[in-house]
Amino acid sequence: MNLSALNRKLDAISPGIHAFIDDGAVHIEGQCSSYDDVVRCGILAARLHSRGVVNDCTCADVKEEPMRLPETQDLSLDGRSFDVVVIGAGVVGCAIAMELSHRNLSVAVLEKEYDVAVRASSRNDGMIHPGIDLHPGQRKTYFNCRGNRMYTDLSQRLGFKFIRNGSYVVFDRWWNLLTVPFFHLRAAMCHVDGVRYVTHRKLGRLQTSVASWQKGAMFLPSSGIVEPYQATVAFAENAADNKASFFFDTAVLDLICTDGLVSQVITNRGTIHALSVVNAAGVYSDRIAALANDRFFTIHPRKGTEMILDKDAGSITESVIAKVPFSDVKQHTKGGGVVRTASGNILVGPDAHETIQREDDSTSSQSITDILAKHKATVPSLDKRQIITYFSGTRACTYEEDFVVERSTKAGNLVHAAGIQSPGLTAAPAIAVEVASDIDNIFSDIYKRSIKVRSDAILTRKAPHVVSEMPLEQRDELIRSNPDYGQIVCRCEQVSRGEIIEVLRSSLPVYNIDAVKRRCRCGMGRCQGSFCSPSVAGIIAEEAHCSFESVCKGLGVFVKGKVKETSR
Ligand SMILES: Cc1cc2nc3c(=O)[nH]c(=O)nc-3n(C[C@H](O)[C@H](O)[C@H](O)COP(=O)(O)OP(=O)(O)OC[C@H]3O[C@@H](n4cnc5c(N)ncnc54)[C@H](O)[C@@H]3O)c2cc1C
């Protein structure tokens, strides 16, 4: 398709929509009648195969809400200088911070929320994808394949749970079997090892909860699972152990560029000087790029809803059971499915819906009903009554449906790790390696400084104690040495006072109830914290030396007067 053909097609969607090329990217502007049409125009423009799509179309029926900003307004960071400022503490920003912190560089991570992994990085399936359903030429495929292989070593070194439990892509029609050679071909092209066809009979034996009328499945042994927030916390804690500074409640509001370089980062807590900047701002990564006058892609958020079942339902599978994706091509979801999480719950979802709101965490009963109906076709025993909670997250999709991991052409010291939609959790460690090498090049090209991995870099992290998973003798010994480990606070997940204190004394402590929950699962069980939250708040108050009343659940600042920085 050429530009005039594109303009004709855009005009047919909404009269007056106009496309033009600027700096290799296709820009579209005009007024559409609905947000769906805005997205349709963007998808159409992506067919031009330009550098990227900048979609400036508006619509009358719905307006985008402004970015959620922290309440904090102070000058506590004014005048601070760092070699690298990373914007965003999702899994991508934290993996990048970890990689950079091993080098002779001073690193700061700026995050507008109260903790790491508050946005997409805690609102996902936790699947370490095999990558078979990605397009062989895409950057996503490259980073997914490398990232998947890195998780074994990372989980061992950094002490977080990673289980390579494999996934079954189940066929529900006989004609699906014709696609078996296609799976093998894709596996070879995407470097996915060990893919094999499992017959109907064998599937029935291996996965007893799968419907008896299924016609077999492809088994993908390289598929794995993590608790996504625990992996992100592990990356962040290792970065903090290596002297990276984390600033929460700190939003980047503007970038000042001088002579083609970002020189100052304006935040709600003052102006920070940076020799280089990494854009890992998730759904706001196009806005950060725009602050540096580098507009060549647009994020169109795509919401996904997930539900978590009680651990009683854990026997459904030890693995991941997914429906063959053909029926959902338009949904742009790798499908998730019925997923056994690293902690033994069953997670079902997600779906995929375009939304104008970048931080749309709302859930609807319609989504829950639809997701359940879809997966009941594969696993009939799924039961709505087993749901203990549900949540939504938004994927940071570009119209090219690919990641943007590259040095900016407008600001020579800015690196984008942008548009990281699924499988961004899987890809994060590999993206971090690439971004760190871009930063090395920035320092050698611009500042003539050679960047090296420090010989004293700490490459490991001690796994926190998980009392409920310890053998009895070991548990006994631990309780004898510290009775706090024998005092159970969260009865559903069997989390002890000792474990809570341990996370509050870690290298990246965050003093609120949700942060504790993410780190040691206190409040993640059937009662969802109804019973243990007051006790957790009490322990936080003791550890932070503040009043019980000042401890927050999540949003907002935790302890008044406490410095919201972690660096040693
Ligand atoms: C429903 C769903 C299911 C998924 N399932 C999987 C899966 O199974 N496997 C997989 O590999 N991937 C999955 N993904 C994708 C994965 O979750 C994301 O790709 C990944 O979390 C992206 O990480 P990130 O760090 O780029 O973004 P985020 O986690 O969104 O982090 C970006 C951070 O930047 C901060 N920020 C933004 N603007 C500013 C600013 N101006 N100043 C300061 N801070 C700012 C935000 O607050 C946020 O914390 C899923 C995603 C969704 C939504």
The ligand as an SDF file (V2000), in Angstrom:
LIG
                    3D

 53 58  0  0  0  0  0  0  0  0999 V2000
   -3.0700   -8.8560   31.0790 C   0  0  0  0  0  0  0  0  0  0  0  0
   -1.6250   -8.9920   30.7130 C   0  0  0  0  0  0  0  0  0  0  0  0
   -1.0270  -10.2590   30.6560 C   0  0  0  0  0  0  0  0  0  0  0  0
    0.3090  -10.3780   30.3130 C   0  0  0  0  0  0  0  0  0  0  0  0
    0.8950  -11.6120   30.3560 N   0  0  0  0  0  0  0  0  0  0  0  0
    2.2250  -11.7260   30.1110 C   0  0  0  0  0  0  0  0  0  0  0  0
    2.8690  -12.9650   30.2350 C   0  0  0  0  0  0  0  0  0  0  0  0
    2.2690  -13.9560   30.6380 O   0  0  0  0  0  0  0  0  0  0  0  0
    4.1810  -13.0460   29.9080 N   0  0  0  0  0  0  0  0  0  0  0  0
    4.8920  -11.9660   29.4670 C   0  0  0  0  0  0  0  0  0  0  0  0
    6.0610  -12.1180   29.1390 O   0  0  0  0  0  0  0  0  0  0  0  0
    4.3140  -10.7490   29.3960 N   0  0  0  0  0  0  0  0  0  0  0  0
    3.0100  -10.6060   29.7270 C   0  0  0  0  0  0  0  0  0  0  0  0
    2.4130   -9.3880   29.6810 N   0  0  0  0  0  0  0  0  0  0  0  0
    3.2120   -8.2210   29.2980 C   0  0  0  0  0  0  0  0  0  0  0  0
    4.0650   -7.7050   30.4550 C   0  0  0  0  0  0  0  0  0  0  0  0
    3.2900   -7.5820   31.6280 O   0  0  0  0  0  0  0  0  0  0  0  0
    4.6090   -6.3360   30.0650 C   0  0  0  0  0  0  0  0  0  0  0  0
    5.1870   -6.4260   28.7910 O   0  0  0  0  0  0  0  0  0  0  0  0
    5.6710   -5.8580   31.0240 C   0  0  0  0  0  0  0  0  0  0  0  0
    5.1950   -5.8740   32.3460 O   0  0  0  0  0  0  0  0  0  0  0  0
    6.0640   -4.4270   30.6400 C   0  0  0  0  0  0  0  0  0  0  0  0
    6.9630   -3.9560   31.5920 O   0  0  0  0  0  0  0  0  0  0  0  0
    7.3520   -2.4160   31.6060 P   0  0  0  0  0  0  0  0  0  0  0  0
    8.3610   -2.2650   32.6620 O   0  0  0  0  0  0  0  0  0  0  0  0
    7.7100   -1.9900   30.2270 O   0  0  0  0  0  0  0  0  0  0  0  0
    5.9900   -1.6610   31.9220 O   0  0  0  0  0  0  0  0  0  0  0  0
    5.2840   -1.3210   33.3280 P   0  0  0  0  0  0  0  0  0  0  0  0
    5.2650   -2.4670   34.2440 O   0  0  0  0  0  0  0  0  0  0  0  0
    3.9670   -0.7190   32.9780 O   0  0  0  0  0  0  0  0  0  0  0  0
    6.2390   -0.2260   33.9500 O   0  0  0  0  0  0  0  0  0  0  0  0
    6.3440    1.0790   33.4530 C   0  0  0  0  0  0  0  0  0  0  0  0
    6.4780    1.9780   34.6600 C   0  0  0  0  0  0  0  0  0  0  0  0
    6.7380    3.3240   34.2360 O   0  0  0  0  0  0  0  0  0  0  0  0
    6.1110    4.1890   35.1590 C   0  0  0  0  0  0  0  0  0  0  0  0
    5.9580    5.4970   34.5150 N   0  0  0  0  0  0  0  0  0  0  0  0
    5.2420    5.8030   33.4130 C   0  0  0  0  0  0  0  0  0  0  0  0
    5.3500    7.1140   33.1300 N   0  0  0  0  0  0  0  0  0  0  0  0
    6.1680    7.6410   34.0660 C   0  0  0  0  0  0  0  0  0  0  0  0
    6.6590    8.9530   34.3010 C   0  0  0  0  0  0  0  0  0  0  0  0
    6.3350    9.9850   33.5160 N   0  0  0  0  0  0  0  0  0  0  0  0
    7.4750    9.1690   35.3780 N   0  0  0  0  0  0  0  0  0  0  0  0
    7.8320    8.1210   36.2030 C   0  0  0  0  0  0  0  0  0  0  0  0
    7.3660    6.8640   36.0170 N   0  0  0  0  0  0  0  0  0  0  0  0
    6.5560    6.6240   34.9550 C   0  0  0  0  0  0  0  0  0  0  0  0
    4.7810    3.5040   35.4320 C   0  0  0  0  0  0  0  0  0  0  0  0
    4.2020    3.9520   36.6470 O   0  0  0  0  0  0  0  0  0  0  0  0
    5.1810    2.0400   35.4690 C   0  0  0  0  0  0  0  0  0  0  0  0
    5.4230    1.5860   36.7790 O   0  0  0  0  0  0  0  0  0  0  0  0
    1.0700   -9.2250   30.0090 C   0  0  0  0  0  0  0  0  0  0  0  0
    0.4800   -7.9630   30.0890 C   0  0  0  0  0  0  0  0  0  0  0  0
   -0.8450   -7.8380   30.4560 C   0  0  0  0  0  0  0  0  0  0  0  0
   -1.4540   -6.4820   30.5750 C   0  0  0  0  0  0  0  0  0  0  0  0
  1  2  1  0
  2  3  1  0
  2 52  2  0
  3  4  2  0
  4  5  1  0
  4 50  1  0
  5  6  2  0
  6  7  1  0
  6 13  1  0
  7  8  2  0
  7  9  1  0
  9 10  1  0
 10 11  2  0
 10 12  1  0
 12 13  2  0
 13 14  1  0
 14 15  1  0
 14 50  1  0
 15 16  1  0
 16 17  1  0
 16 18  1  0
 18 19  1  0
 18 20  1  0
 20 21  1  0
 20 22  1  0
 22 23  1  0
 23 24  1  0
 24 25  2  0
 24 26  1  0
 24 27  1  0
 27 28  1  0
 28 29  2  0
 28 30  1  0
 28 31  1  0
 31 32  1  0
 32 33  1  0
 33 34  1  0
 33 48  1  0
 34 35  1  0
 35 36  1  0
 35 46  1  0
 36 37  1  0
 36 45  1  0
 37 38  2  0
 38 39  1  0
 39 40  1  0
 39 45  2  0
 40 41  1  0
 40 42  2  0
 42 43  1  0
 43 44  2  0
 44 45  1  0
 46 47  1  0
 46 48  1  0
 48 49  1  0
 50 51  2  0
 51 52  1  0
 52 53  1  0
M  END
$$$$
